[in-house]
Every structure is written in structure tokens, then in C-alpha cells.
Amino acid sequence: MKSVKGIENPAFVPSSPDTPHRLSASPSQVEVSALSSDTQKEDSQLQEPQEPQKRPEPLELYPSAPPSQEGSEPLSVSEFEEGPCGWGSFHPECLQPCNSPRGYLLHYCLLAFTQGVVVNGLVNVSISTIEKRYEMKSSLTGLISSSYDISFCVLSLFISFVGERGHKPRWLAFASFMIGLGALVFSLPHFFSGKYQLGSIFEDTCLAARDSTRCNSSMSSLSNYLYVFILGQLLLGTGGTPLYTLGTAFIDDSVPTHKSSLYIGIGFSMSILGPAIGYVLGGQLLTMYIDAANGQSINITEDDPRWLGAWWIGFLLTWLFAWCLIIPFSCFPKHLPGTAKIQAAKISQAHQDKSSSVQDTDENFGKSFKDFPAALKSLIRNTVFMCLVLSTTSEALVTTGFATFLPKFIENQFGLSSSFAATLAGAVLIPGAALGQILGGVLVSKFKWTCKNAMKFSLCTSAVALLLSFVFLYVKCENGPIAGVSESYNGTGQLGNLTAPCNANCNCLRSYYYPLCGEDGVQYFSPCFAGCINSVSKSQPKTYYNCSCIERKTKITSAAESFGSEAKPGKCETQCAKLPIFLSIFFVTVIFSFMAGTPITVSILRCVNNNQRSLALGIQFMFLRLLGTIPGPIIFGMTIDSTCILWDINECGIKGACWIYDNIKMAHMIVAISMW
């Protein structure tokens, strides 16, 4: 049946008696669908008086509607199973206020928030603790982080295609279950690995006699828990797939075109706010001892290198919260009330070309899994869609790289501690990204941009973000003097060698990096390499004195004079005062970068056919992770590693982490990646 010219009306399909929760076609709708092509110009006049007739239609959403009405209509809206909230024939009145786009959006935001807390918040905060507790290398923990994206890539096409014709809210209930299960599995190693055994305390000062360390390349059995962590991430990826494909498509189904971008922007902003809360929650939990729940008392503080925090508590909390969302998602109907009228009023902006087949406009196309290859081919041949996908992929590659290594950049450029640098990075990235997502959705919704205008807006915002990224070239700060790296030990020793005559008898370990700032303004690798013999830990921070490598201004011989110490922990204060400028400009850069996110998502939903929207989002997220979020941190990491000037080398001669970078070269390389 043809509808008004330029209108895709998927509501008018053959009726099906399989469910009572159907919206019967009103007389006005039947009248409009019966118009011939010769009278299409009069549609607008006929539709104006139809509003009063449509007002009582919500009463027909419930099963109490007379059966004779359904049978008497030649066409019924079988595609849209609109009904009340509930399970089967049980529809409590207390649930009906949630049976609206706003009610669904609330629960969608809670689930997106929960997923962001655990995947991008708690996991990232806990990685360092997991490395120490389970004796894993960074390469193994990197595999843990990538497992989520791997699961997402593998399942995104299948779930998005199968779920398009299915009950999307129940898929979201499945997502809640899998996210909760993944969080629970991720915490299980804590309960099966026994209590954490404290090792002997490490002496960080200069010692003439130190226990010899042997090269031990054997791997502890604790590292076998790697597979449990990977399984947890795979389950989390399984839950995240329907959330961002079917969940987003359901929002677009349920609201008018001009409101869709606002709702999607709000949902995406909650997924960005989640990691911020995850970082805060995880950081607070790490101040609790790892086995505090077992009643184990200890006499060490967080400053002790042996300290491990209670990383596992946050995963248990998100497990419980995610499973609480299973119930509300399972009670939503297949479509919210009014979906049929909303879909009938939407104008198709799908991209069509000469090669488009009749399958693209077939309402039954995509109901069978045998249509999957044809549907996939149809979307890949959609030029506009693929250009949008590739643009989001390149954007994701840069943004994930920045999100991963921005704390490291701030730490090295401005001489800050790692914790404070991470705090500043989160204060810039999280609010900026959330604000950008919301602004993008609000602007598209307010001005009611078409697909073409939304794409133009995204192009402009991305171009502005690219230009602002040149701030990295302006705020670059030169490295301060570092003994053994860029500065000699009072004229002794050689550059590139941390060992000098003043610390030759200290038996220092290069794998223990604990930066120290001497009163001579030179930074030292550790108290041991500074030749410090004594320290006082009663005062905060810990102070060191009697350091043979530091050119002393006043000789200190007793602990009572430790407040005039020769060295204090931490990096020397940098003379570079460009940090406020950098944070301000980069905050604006993040806003413009994320403003393009919601318009691009809305454009993708508009430039494809209605029965392929979920699959289109699945393809987008597959490419986004396969070519964006997975290789992004790897490319940024390799590029930043190329700027390293001092590596950690352990007793076995194996290169580990980088301790010190060339700041100027790092700034140039980051801009080069952004331009590329």
C-alpha cells in the first residue's frame, strides 16, 4: 500500500493475529492509505481534521480492545506491538508511568551509566593493582583491556541483525544480565586466590649491602587468573553490544525525528559520565586494604610499595545494580505506545542509488537470517553510510588515544605526579565529552536539521577540533635537568648512565623508579641513585638527607635537622607555566570533538532503511572498534614509546616501562597522529 509521497510508512503491513497487543488502524488511517496517486496533493488537507479522531487511540493499545475491531479492519499495524508495561497478562498500574520514551530513556541511561562505570572506569583503575596482585606483565593486562572490544566486534553484526525484528527492550534486559555477570566474574579471582601475602619491605635508600636479586623468568600460578579476567571482559562486551545498537535504535523508533538526537545525546552523555564515577569510586576503594573485608589488620600505609587496594568491591556493586535493571527492561512492550504514528510521520532520508535493489524497500526483508549477507552488502554499498562510519572510526582512533595517554602527557610535560595528572585529565575529558554530546544533540533537535545538514555540522566541529589540537605544539615544555639523563652528577659520570662514582656502592635497582628532587634543582631517579643514606618518614612527605650525589648547600648530619633536607620525593617543579592555557584550550577541543558524535549517529539512522538501522549501528561499532578503539591506544602507545629517553631494564635485561620521555618530541608526535 502506498502512502504519501516521500513518506516511508512501515505501519501498513499485512495483519497478523498472533498477539492481542496490536494497534488497530483508525478509520482516518485507512482513509489516507486508500488515496490514489492522483489525490496525493490533497493529503495535507485531509490529515488536518484527523487529529481529534486519533486522540482516543491509546485506549486501543490494551488487550481489552474488542476483537471485532481488529477483525473488521482490512489492515492492522502488525509491525508495532504496542501495549502496557508488564509480563503477559499482568500489567500493574504502578509500571504504566514508565511506558513512555522518557521512562525508557531513564532506564537506558542507568544501564549505559553502569556499563561505563565498570568497563571504562573500574577496569582501568584496577589494572595496575591486578598486575601487582596476580604478577602479570603489562602485555597481559593489555589483553584484558582489549577483550571487551574483541567481544563487541565479533557479536555486533549478529546481535544487531537478529535483534532488529525482535523485542529490543528484552534484549536490553539480556544486556543488563550479561553486564552484571561480567562484573561478577571479573571479581572472582579475589575470592579464589587466597589472602594477599605481604613481601619484605623495600629499602629505597643507599645500602652498601643489599640482598642480591636474581633473574627469575618463571611465571607464578597466579597469572593463570588472566583467563578469568578475559572471560569477564568478554561477557561485558556481550552485554554492551545490544545496549549501543538495539538500545539506540529503539530510542529512534519511539520519538519523533527532531527529538531523537536529543534523547540519543543524553544517553551517550551518561555513558561518558559513567567512567568518571568509576574512576572516583575505584580510587576511593583503592584506599581500603585489599583484604580488609576478611578482618586482616596490617601496619603499612598507602605509601608502602606493598600496599594493594580493595579493587574488587566496585565490581560487586555494579553486578548488583546491573541485575536490578533486568526487571524494568523485561516489562517494556515491544514498542512504546504511539510508535506506529511516529514512524508513519517520519520522512525517509535513506541514501539510494542506481544499484539499489528492490530488497532495500521490502518490508519483509531482514526477517530471516538468510537475508543477512544481502543486508550487509546493501549497507556496505551505501556510500553515505560508509563515509559516516569511516569518519567515526578515525575520530575514535584519536579520542581513545588521547583518553588513554593524556594523563601521561600532562605528567611529563608539566612535572606533575601521576595521580594529580590523572585527576586533571579526568576533569577535562569527562565533562568536556559529556557537554559535547549533549550540545550536539540539542542543536540537531532545536534546528531540526536533516541528515545532510547534520553531516555538515559534524564536519565543521571536527575541523575546529583538529585546528585546536595544535595547542600541543604551543604548550610543549622542555625537560628539566635529570641526573644521569640530561645532567651529569656534579661533573662526574656519563649521560645515559644512572650510575656514577657518588652512588657506585649503593647497589641501586633501576627497576625502582621513585623520583626525587634535590635542593640543587636537579631531579634524581630514586633516593638510592641520589646517594641518600638516611630518611625520615614521620613527616609527610617523606624526606631524605645525607645524599652524596647532591651538591649540598648546608651539611645535615642529624635527623633533627631533616626539615632542611637535601631532597624531597617527587619531580622538581617545572618552570613551564602553560598548564592553565593547555587545559582551557583542550577542554574546548574535547567539546567540539564530541559534538559530532550524536549528529553522526542520527545521520546513520537516517541514511539507511528503517529495517536496517540496528544492523547499521552494529556495522558502525564493529568498524569503530576494529579500526578505532582497538588500534588507537596501540598506535599512540608505540608513538609515545618512540620518544622515550630512559627505559626500565630489570635484572634479566628485559626492557620494561619507560620512565622519562622527551617532552618536545612527544608533543610533535601527538600532533602528527592527529593530523594523520
N, C-alpha and C positions, 0 to 999 in steps of 0.2 A: 504494500500500500504506500503510495507516495504521500509525502507531507509537503509543507510549504517549501518553496524553492530555497535552497541554501541551508535547509534545516535537516539535521540528522535526527530522526525520531525513533530510537530503538524501542520505545514503549509499545509500538504497534507490531506485535508478532503473534503468531497463532496461539490460541489459548491452550492451557494445559490444566487438567483437573486434579493434578497431583497434590495440591496443597490448598487449604482454605484461606491462607494469608495472602490474598491477591487483591490488587486494586482494580475494581471493575471500571471499565471505560464509562465515563459520564456521557450523557446524550450530546453534550456540546462537543466532546472529543470525536464521537462518531460522526457528527455532522461535519466537522472540519476535515476528517480523513476521507469523507466521501466527495469532497470537492474535486472537480476535474481540473486539468491543467489550464483550461480556458478561463476559469474563475479564480485563479490563484491571486490575482491582484486585489480581490475583494476580501482576502483573508484577514487583513488587519482590521477591517470594519466589522467582520463577523466575530472576531475574538474579543472585542472590547466589551460587549454585553455579557460575555461568558463568565466573568469573574464572580458575580453574585451566585451563579449556578454552581461554581466549584467549591464554594465555602463549606457546604455540609459534607464534602467528600471524605474528610478524615474519619467520619463515623463508619465508613465502609471498609476501613482498614482491619477491623477486628473480625473474628470468626463468627460473631453474632449476625453478620450481614445475611439477609435472606438468600438462600441458594438460588431462588428463581431469578434473581437479578443477574447472577453470574451466567446462568444458562441462557438467559434471554438475549444477551449481548452477542453480536457476531464476532467481536474481538475483545479480548481481555489482556491486561498487562501482565502476561505470564513471566516476563523477564524480571520484574521487580516484585519480590515477595516482601511487601511492606506489612508490618504487624507490630504488636506491642512488645515491650521487653518482658522476657520470661522464658520458661522452659516448657515446651509442649503446650499443654492446656493450662498451665499455672502461670498467671500474669499478675503478680502483686501490684497494687496501686502505688506502693512506695517507690517502685522502679520506673514508673512511667515518666516522671520528670527528666530522667536521663535519656529518654528515647528521642533525642534531637541531635543535630550536628554539634551543638555546644557540649552536650553530655558526652558524646563520643570523643570530641576533641580533648576534654578534660582527662579521660582515661588514656587516650593516646599519648598525651603529654606526660602523664605519670609513668607510662611504660618506657617512653623514649628517655625520660629523665633517669629511670632506673638502669636502663641499658648503658647510658653514658656514664653513670656513676661507677659501674663495675668494670666495663670494658676499657674506657679511656681514662678512668680515674684511679680506681683501686689497683688495677693490674699494673699500671705504670709506676705508681708509688711503691708497690710491693716488690717489684723486680729486684731491686738492689738487695733487699732483705732476703729474698728467696735464693739469690746467688750465694750469699754467705751461709745461710742455714743448710742448704742442700748441696753445697760445694759444686756449683755449676759454673761453667765458663760463660762469658758474655755471649758467645756464639749460640749456646744452647738456649739461653733466656731470650735471645732474639728470635729463635724459632718459636718459642712460646707466644711471643707478641704477634708473629705473623700467622699463627694458626687460625686466628679469628677471620682474617681476610681470606685465607685459603678456603675455609668452610663457606664463607659468603660467596666466593666466586663459583664454587662447584655447584651450589644449590640455588643460586639466584634465578637462573633461567627456568629450572624445573618448577620451583615453588611459584614463581610469578605467573607461569603459563597455566599450571593446574589450578591455582587459586583464583584466577581471574573470573571463572564461571562458578566458583564455589562460594561458600559462606565466609566472607572476609573477616567479620568480627570473630568467628570461631578460629580462624587462622591466627588472629591476634591472641586468643586465649592459648593456643598452642605455643605461640611465641613467648608468652608470659611463663608458661611451664618450662620451656627449654632454657630461657634466661635464668630462671631460678635454679633449675637443675645444674646448669653450667657453673653458677656461682657456688653451689653446694659441693660439687665435685672438685672445684679448684681449691676449696679449703680442706679437703680430706687429708692431704699429706700431713698436716699438722697433727691430726689425731692418731695417725698410724706410725709416725716416725719417732715417737718417744719424746722424753724431755730433752731440752737443749742442754748440752754439756759445755760449761764454760772452759775455755782453754787457759793456759797460763798468760798472765798479763805481759804485755809487750813493753819493753823498756825503750823509750824514744830518745833518750839522751846518749851521750858518748860513753861507751863502755870499752875498757881495754880487753875484757874477756866476755864474750857473748856466745851463747850456745850456737854451735855450728849448725847451719841449715843445709840439708842435703836435698839433692834433686829427687823429687818424688813425683813421677808422672802417672802413678796409678790413680784410678778414679774410685771414689768412695761409692758404696752401695746406695747412699742417699740420693745420688744423682739419677737413680732409676725412677724416682718420682717425677722425672721430666715427662714421662708419658701420661701421668695423671693430669698434670697441668695442661698438656696439649689437648687431652680429651675434654677438659673443662672449657678451653677456648673454642674447640670445635662445636661444642654444644651451645656456647654463647653465640657463635656465628650462625648456627642453625636458627636460633631464636631471633637474631637481628634481621635475617633475610625477609620474612613476611612483614616485619614491622615497617621497614622503609620502602617496600614495594607495594604489597597489598594494602597496608595501612594508609599509605599516602594516596593510593588510587581510590580508596573508599571515601576519603575526605573530598576528593574532587567529584565523586559521584553524588555526594549528599548536599552540596552547597552550590549556589549559582556561580557562574563563571567569574564575576567580579569580586566574589568573596573567597574564592578558592585560594588565591595567592596569600591572602591574609591568614587563613587558617593553617596553610602549609608552613608559612613563615613562623607562626607561633609554635607549631610542633617541632620544627627544626631548631628553633632557638632553645627549646627545652632540652634537646639532645646535646646542645653545646653547654648549657648550664650544668648538666649532669657531671661532666668531668671536673668542673670547678668544685662542686660539692664533694666529689670523690677525692680530689686532692686534699681538701681541708679535712674531711673525715679520716682519710688514710693517714695524713700527717699527725693528727691527734692520737689516733690509735697506736702509732709507732712510738709514742711517748710512754706507752704501757709496756711492761716487760712481756716477752713472748709467752711465758708460762705462768703469768700472774693468775690466770683462772684456776690453775692447779694448786694455788696456795704456796707456791715456791717463793721463798724470800731470798733476796740477793743483796749484796753490798757494793754493787757497781752502779754507776750513773750512765746517762746517755753519752757522756763524753768519752767513755771507755770504748775502745775499738771492738770489744767483745759483745757489746750491747746489741740485742736484737729486739725489735718491737713486735707487738701483737698484730701482725698483718692480717690474720685470718678472721678476725671478728667482723670486719666490714663485709666480707663475702657472705657470712651467715645472715647478717641483717638484710642484705639485698635479696638473698634467697627467700626469706620470709615475705618481704614486701612484694617481690615479683609474683609469688604464688597467690598472694591476696588479690591480684588483679585478674586471675583466671575467672573468678565468679562473675564480675561485671561484664567482661568481654563475652562470656558464653551466653549471657541473657539478651544481647542485642539481636534484633531481627536481621535477616539477610540484607535488607535495605531499610533505611530510615523512612518514616512517613514523609511523603512529598517528593521522593526521589524521581518518580516517573514524570511528574510535571516539570521538575528541574531539568531532567535530561531532554525532555521534549522541547524545552525552550532554548537549549544550547545550540549554538551555530557551529558546525564542523569547520575547523581550520586545518584539517589534515592535508598534508602535502601529497599531491597526486601528480603523476607524470604520465607520459605516453605508454610506459611499460607497466603501469598499474593494471592488475588483473581484476576480474570480477570478484575474486575472493576477498579483496580488501573491503568491499562494501557488503558482503554477505553476512547477515545477522547470525547465521548458524556456524560461521567459520570460527574455528578455535574451540568448539565444544569438545572435540575429540583430540586425543593426544597425537593421532596420526597427522593432524594439521600443524604440528609443531615445526617441522622443517620448513613448510611453506610460509608460516607466520614469521619465522626467524629470517628467512630470505627476504620477505617483503619489507621488514623493518630495516635490514642492512642496506637495501636498495633505496631507502628513503634518505635522500641527500641531506635535507634539513635536519632530520633526526640525528644522523651520524655526525654532522658538524657540531651539533649541540653536545653530543656525547664526548667527542674528542676535546671540545673546549673545557668541559667539566673535568675531564681526565688530566689535562695539562694544569688546570688550576689546582686540582687535588694534589698533584705531584709537588708543587711548590709549597702549598699551605701545610701539608703534613710534614714536609722537610723543615719548614720554619717552626712548626709547633714542637717538633722533636728536639731541635738543636738551638732554638732561641735562648734558652737558659744558659747553654754553654757559651754562646756568643757574648751575652751580657756579662757573664762571669769573667771571661778572658779579656774582653775589651776594657771593662771598667774596674777590674780588680776587685770584684765582689765575691763573697762566699757563695757556694753552690746553693745553699738553702735560700738566701736572700735573692739571688738571681732567679731562682725558680719562682719565688713569690712575685717578683716584678713581672716576669714573663706571663704568669697566670693572670695577673691584674690587667695586663694589656690585651692578651689574646682572648680570654673568655668573654669579658664584657664587650669588646670590640666585635667579636664574631656574632654574639647574640644580638647586639644592636643592629649590625649589618643585615642579619637575616630578617629581623622584624621590619626594618626600614624598607628593604626590598619588597616584602610582601605588602606593606601598607601602601607604597607608591603605586604598585601594579593594581591594587584593589581600588585605590582612590581615583586614579585616572582611567581605570577600566581599559588598560592597554590590550591591544590584540597581540597575537603571537609574534607578529613582525615587529611591533613596537617594543615588546618586552625583550626581544633579542637585541635590538638596537641599544636599549638601556643597559643590558648586560655587557655588551661590547664596550660601551663608554666607561662604565665603572671599572671593568678590568683594565682598560687602558690607563685610567687615572691611578689605579693601584700599582701598575707597572712603573709608571713615572715616579711615584712616591717611593718605590723601593730603592731608588738611587740614594736614599738617605744613608744607606750603609757605607757609601763612599765618603760621605761628609763627616760622619761621626767616628771614623776609624781613629784608634788611639795606639800609639807606639808602645811596645813592650817596655816595662820598667827594667832596671838593672837586676839581673838574676845571676847569682854567684855560680860559676862553672858553666853558664849557658851564654850569657851576653856580657858578663863581667867577671874578671879574674878575682881570686881570693887575695886581696891586698897585694896584687902584683905577682902572686905565686900561682902555680897550677896552670892548666891549659883550658881554653874554651872547648866545650863539648865533653869535658870530663869533670864529674862532680867531686872526684877525689883529688885532694891537694895535700901538701905537707901538713897543714894545720889539722886535718881530720883523718890522716892516713892510719892512725892507730885506734880509730873508733869503731871499726868493723860495722860500718853503716849498711843498711839494706836499701837498695834503690827501689824496691817494690813498696816501701812505706813512704807515701807522699804526705807530708804534713807541713805545708808552707809556713815559713817563719820570717818575720820582718825585723831586721836588726836596727839598732839605733843609728847605724851608719847609712840608713836608707836603702840598703841592698836586701833583696829577698833571697832566702835560702831554702833549699829543697826540704829540709827537715831539721829539727834540733840537733840530730846526730851529725849531719853534714855541716852544721854551723859550729860544731865542736863544743856544744854546750854540755857542761858536766852536771850542773845542778838545776833543779826546778822546784817551784812552789805551787802546789795545786789547791791550797786553801782559798786563795783569792781567785776571782773569776774575771777575766780568763786566766788560764794557767800561764805562769811567767817563767822565763829561763834566764840564767846568768852564768858567769864564768865560761863564756863561749870563746874558744881560742881563735876562731876564724873571723870574728867580728872586730873591727878596729874600734877599740874601746875608747870612749871619751872620759869615763871615770871608772876606776877599777873597783869592782864589787867583790867582796870576799865572804860575806855572811848572808844568811837567809833573811836577817832582819832588814837588810838593805835591798830586798828583792823588788820593792816598788820602783826602784831606779834601775830596773833590769835592763839587760842589753838587748833582749829580744822578746817579742810577743807573738803569739800564734796568729796566723792569718797572713794574707797578702798585704804588701805595703800599699798605702793609699795612693791611688793614681792621681796624677796632675791633670788628667783629662776631665773637663767639666761639661761634657756634651751629653751626659746621660739624660737630663730632663728634655733636651731637644729631641733626642732619639726616641724616647718613649712617647712623646707627644705626636711626632710625625708618624711613627709606626702604628700608633693607635688608629689614626685616620686611615692609614694604609689597610689595616685589617678590616675596618668598617667598609671601605669601598670594595675590597676583595670579596667579602661575604655578602654584599648587597646583590651580587649577581647570582647567588645560589638559588634563591626562591624563584626569580623570574625565569631562570633556565629550566628549573623543574616544571613550572607551569607551562612553558613553551613546549617542552617534551610531551606533556599530557595533551596539548592542543594540536600538535602537528602529526599525531598518529590517530588511527581509527579508535573508536571507543572500545571495541573488543580486544584491543591490543595494548591498552595503557599499562597494565600491570607488567606485561612482558617487556614493554619498552623500558620501564623503570628497572626491571631485572637486568636487561642488557646494559643499561647505563651504569648500574652499580657494579656489574661484572667488569666492564672496561675500566671504571673508576678505580677499582681495587687492583686489577691485574696490571694496569699501566700507570696507576697513580699512587695510591696509598702504600702498596707493597714496595715498588722500586724507589719511591720518593725518599724515605729515610735512608735507604741504602746508598742512593746517589749522593745525597747530602753528606752522609757519613764518610763515604770514600773521598769526596771533595775536601771536607774539613780535615780528614786524616792526612791529606797531602800537604797541609800547612803545618804539620807537627814538627817541632824542633827538639823535643825531648820525650823519648818513649820509656815506658816501664819495661824493664827486662828482668825476669825472675832468675832464680838460681839455676834453672835448666837452660837459660839462654833464650827463652821464648819471649817474643815481644808481646806485651800486653796493651794496656790502655796508654793513651797519650796524656802526659802531664802538662806540657806547655806548648802553646801554639804561637805562630807568627801572626799577630793581630792584623797587620796591614794586608798580608796575603789572604787571610781569611775573609776580610771584608770584600776584597776584589773578587774572590771566587764565588761568594754568595750572590753578588750582583750578576756575575756571569751565568750562573744557573738560572736565575730569574729571567734573564733575557733569552736564554736558550729555550 
